[in-house]
Every structure is written in C-alpha cells, then in structure tokens.
C-alpha cells in the first residue's frame, strides 16, 4: 500500500486525478469505479480541467459505488433539491466531459426489484471486465460506500440500512439545505459490497481534513474489523494508493516511514537509488 501525503486538499485532489488520468491514457476503454461526497469533488474538478486539455473519456466506462434507495436523477429539480447520487455525478463530472451516457452506471435507487438489480449490477461490472481503478472516500465512522459498521468484509452489492450517524451526517450535509425533513430521508441504500470493491485492480482512497484523521489512522494502522469497513484495505492484494492531506494524515503513527518510502520510490524512478 502506498500512502501519499500532500500539503492540502488541492494538491491531494490533483495527485488522485493524475493517477486516474494515467489509467485513461494507457487504457482508453478503462473501467472506473467512482464515489460521491465532498471529498472527490476536487478530484473531479481536476479531471474536468484535464479533459479541457485533451483527456478523452469517450471510451471510458464508470460504475458508482452506491445510491439511496428511493432516489433517482431529476433534472427538473434544482441541484440542491435533488439529493440523488445520480444527479451529483451528472452535475459534478459527467456533464462536463465527453463520456457516453450509456457507459455511466449508478445504482438504480428507483428499481422496483432492487434485490434483482443488485445482482444485475454485479453482472454488469463483470461483463465490463472488472474495475481498473476504484476511487473511494471514507465515512466518519470508517465505512466505504454504504458498507456501514458491522458489514461483512466478504459482502457483495446489496441493500443496506443506514446507521444513525450516517443519517445525521447526510442530513446536515445535504438534506437540511434542501428543506427535507429528517424523517423523509432515505433510510436504505444500494451499495457495492466490500468484496466487490476489493476486486478492483487498483484501489485509490482519498481523505482530507482533521475530522477524518482518527478514522484514517484506525483504518490504515488499526485492527482489521467489520466495525471499520475501510480497514479491509489492509487485506487487499492488488495495487492500493491512499492519498491524504496533512490534516487527514495527522494521527498516523508511521507517517515518517510513509514519507521515507515515497521518497525512496521517487529516487528509484529517477535513477538515484539502485537496488543492487
């Protein structure tokens, strides 16, 4: 696992976007796993900037991690009144790049048969050849997507009831400003499972801010536990990159070692360090 620390949110976002852009350039029809929330917005802005400079998304396919059950995109609503993740992705990324609509996939929160949809979603990821890079944030209680504390680390795409903390966090961040009552919020979500996520060939987790520092330390340096589902990254046997700003990295005990390893790898690429 590579743990990369950058000075601030902007530099963290740029670094993450460069990893994704490199994948697109080397494999134009790559499959991206995408995330929602405040943290990825900076990464998406960087990708939009790169697109304006020539980064081509025309063959890229995307699969989003999750969606509220009962939510779906409504372009007739003002953005701040439509809290679906499908609308978020449209506004924050898709409408700004040359990706084909049929190549974008967000779980269908309006499905009349959501259990069957979950299996269909798994099948579609498989048919696409699997995810090349899965972008991830981390919740305040250490969850990935909507894999709430206690979720099985071998879970697949499914319907998940949301915890009180998630409901509270999302109400304050999104629903309150949309003048939606707390009791009217969706209490369930469709989410990729932990095992589904860890089948990606490259896992890219990003986090910023002091409020994420403690949970980042638990996920990366604490015990592997279903109570902090992001700790499953320690089980991952593919390529894993964690990109943090200084604040999010501030509780890591081994921070100096991570910086040392990054410098060693950089020096080796530049030819100033030999393994012989």
N, C-alpha and C positions, 0 to 999 in steps of 0.2 A: 504494500500500500504506500502510495506517495502522498505525503501530507505537505501541502504548499501553503505558505502564509504570505499574504500580501498586505501592504500598508493600510489599505482602505477598501471600501466596498467597490469603488470604480475599478481599481486595479484587479481585485478579485474577480469581478464580472468579466473584465477583458481577458483574463487568463483562461477562464472557463470557456468563453466564446471561442478563443483561439483553438482550444482542443477540439471543439465541435466542428469548427471551420476546417481544420486539418483533416478530419474524418471525411467531410463532404468533398473536399478537393481530391482526396486519394480514392474515394469510392462514391461517385456522384449519385448512385442509387441507394445510398446507405439508409438504414432504418434508425431513427432517433426516438428514444423514449423521453417524453417531456413532462415537466412538472409545472404546477401553478403556485400561487402565493407571492408574497412580496419579494422574496429573495431572488427568484430567477428573472425578475423584470430587467435588471441591469444587464444580465447576460443576453436577453432577447434584444435589448436596445443595441448592444454591440453587434449582434448577428444582423440586425436590420441595417446598421451602418456598413457592415461588410458586404451585404447584398447590394447596396447602392454603389459599392466599389467593384462589383462584379461577381460576388459569391452566388452561385447558381443553385437554387432549390428545386428546379423543375422535375428532377427525378427522385427527390428525397421522399421517403415515407415517414410518417410520425404516428406514435401511439402514446396517448396521455395516460398518466397513472390512475386517474380517478375522476369521479363526478358525483355530485349529490343525487341521491335517488329522489326523483320528482322534479329535477331541474333539467332544463334544456335551453338551447340558444333562442333568443327572441330579439331579433334586430329591430323590432318595432319599439322596444323599450329603450330609454336612455341607459347608457352603460352602467351608471351607478345604481340602477334599479334592477338590473338583470345580474343575479349573482351566480349564474351557471359558470362552470369552468370552461364549457364550450365557448361562451361569449368572451371570457377572459383571454383564451388563446387566440380567438379571432382578432380582438382589439389590440392585444399586446404583441402579436407576432404575425399570424397568418395573413392578415390583410395588407401587410407591409412588404411581403416577399412574394416571389413567383412560384410558390408551392401550389400544386393542383389540389383542389378541394377533395377529390376522391382519394388522394393519398394521405389525408389527415384523418386520424381516428381519435375520438374522445368517447369514453364510455357513455352509452345512451341512458341517461337518467330518466327518460320518459318511456322506456321499453315496457310493454305490457307483460312481458315474460322475462323479468330481469335475471332469473337464475339461468335460463337458457342463453340469454345474452352473454353472461359471464363466460360460458363455455365457448360460445362463438368468438368472443374477443381473444381468448387463448388460442383458438384455432387460427384466427387471422394473423396473429403475431407469428405463429409457427409457419404459416404459408408464406409470409413475407421474408422468411429466412432468419427470424430472430432479431433482437435489438442489438445494434452495433454499439451505441452509447446510450446509457440511461442516466439522464440528469435527475438529481434528487436534491431536495431540501431536507430539513429535519424539523419536526414539530417541537414545541416547547417541552413536551413530555417524552421526547426521543422517538416519536413514531415516523415511519416512512409512509408516504401516501396517506391512506386512512387505515393503515395497519396499527390499530390502537393498542395500548399496553395489554399484554396477555395474548395477542395474536400469535398463532403458531408460526414458527420460523420456517415451516415447510408449506405454508399456505399458498393457495392459488387465487386467481381473480374470483371475487365473491361479493356478496352484500355484507356490509359491516355496520353494526350500530355504533354511533359516535359517543364518546365519553363526554362527561360534563365539562371537562377542561377544554376539549375541542370545540364544543358548542359555545362556551363562554368566549374563547379566543376568537372564533369566527364571527360571533355576534358583534363583538366590539370592533373587529377589523372591517367587516363587510355589511352585515345586515342592519346594524343600528343606523348607519348613514342612509340606508335605503328605506328607512322608516318601516321596516318589517318587524313585527312583534316577535319576541324571543320564542314564544310557543308555536309560531308559524314557520320557524326554521326547519329545514330537513333534518331528521334525526338518524337517517341512514345514508350510506354512500355505497357506490360500486367502486371497488379498489383492486388494483393488481395486488397479488399476494407477495410475500417476501421471497418465496422460491421463484416466482415468476420474474421478479426484479433481478434476482441474482443469476438468472440465465443470460442476462445481457453480457456481451463480450467485454464491455468497459463500463464500469460504474463510476459516475462523476458526481460527487456530493459537494454542495456548496452551503456555506453558512456565514452569517455576519452578525455583528452586534454582541454586546455584553450579555444580553438576556439569553443567548444561546451558548455561552461559554461553559457553564456547568454541564449541560446535557451533552455537548460535544465531547467533553472530557470523559464522561461516562460511556458514551458510545464507542469512542476510539481506544480508551485505556482501561475501562472498567470491565466487569464480567459480561460475558455474552448471555443475554437474558431476553425472554419474550416481553418483559416489562419495559424494555427499551429496544424496540424492534430494529432501530438503526444500528444496534450493536452487531447485527448479523453481518455487517461489512467485514468483521474480523474473521468470518468463516469463508469469505469469498476467495475463490482460487483463480479468478481472472485478473484483469488489469483494473486496479482501483485507484482513483485520484480524489483526494479531499482538498478543496480549495477554501481557505478561510481568510477573513480579515484579521487584523491584530486583536481586536476585541473578542471575537469568537474563539481565538486561539489562546486567550489569556489564562485559562485554567489548565492547560495541558502541562503535565509534569515533565514530559520528554521533549519539550519544544526545541531546546538547543540541539538535540540529536536530529530532529526532523530538518532543521536548517542545515546542519552539517551534511546530512545525506543529500539534500537538494544541491548544495554546493559541489559535493563530490561528483554527482551525476553530471552537473553542468560542466565541470572541469574535464571530466572524461570525454564528453561530447566534443569539447573544444580541443581535445588532444593534449591537455596539460597534465593529465594523470594517466598513468599506464597501469594495467592490471598485471603486468609481467615484471 
